[in-house]
C-alpha cells in the first residue's frame, strides 16, 4: 500500500517538473526565438533601412544658376552656361518650348547654344535627376535685334560752309531711331532726350571738317554718319 502511494507521488512530481519546463520553453520562444525567426526571414535591419532609403529619393537637383546673359544682342546664337547638381540632365527652354538637352559635368557645369528669334526670347533651364526630380532656373529675357540705328542730322547740312572765326563753334542737332542708344560726336558722349533727339556743340577747325556722329544700340548694332562742314575765315 505504501509502495503504491510512493509510486503515484513520484509520477505526480515528474509531471509538475515537465509542466514547468514546457511553460519555460514557450516563454523563451516568444521572447527570443520568434524575433530571431522574423529577422531571419526579413533580413538584417541595416539592409532593410538601406532598401527603404534607396527608393525614396524625393530631393530635386540643385536649382540651375545661369551665367549672366545680355539684355540684348545682335547675334542670332548665344551660349547658355551655368551650374547645377553634378551629373544630371539639363533641358534648355526657349519661349516655353524645349529646344536642347545636355548634361552637367561632375562639378555641375553645363553649356549649350541657343538660336534666338527676333524680338524678346525667354530662356529657362531645367535640371532633372535619375529619380525624376526636377528644378528650374529663373527666366531670363534676351532681346535679339539685328536692325541698325537710323541717324538723322538736322543741322548743319552735309557739305555746308560756315564763314568767320566767330562761328567756329557749331551746334550739331539731330535724332536717332532708338532712344536707348548711345551717341557720340567725334568721340564725345552726347545726351539723348526721350524721343532720341540730341544737340551738341562742336568746335570746327579752319578748312574742311569731317564730323563723325556714331550711335550704338543695346544689342551692339552700330551706325555712323559723317557730316562734312567747311569753315572759312
Secondary structure, 3 states (H helix, E strand, C coil): CHHHHHHHHHHHHHHHHHHHHHHHHHHHHHHHHHHHHHHHHHCCHHHHHHHHHHCCCCCCCCCCEECCCCCEECCCEEEEEEECCCCCEEEEEECCEEEEEEECCCCCEEEEEEECCCEEEEEEEEEECCCCCEEECCCEEEEECCCCCCEEEEECCCCEEEECHHHCEEEEEEEECCCCCEEEECCEEECCCCCCEEEEEEECCCEEEEEEEEEECCCCCEEEEEEEEEEEC
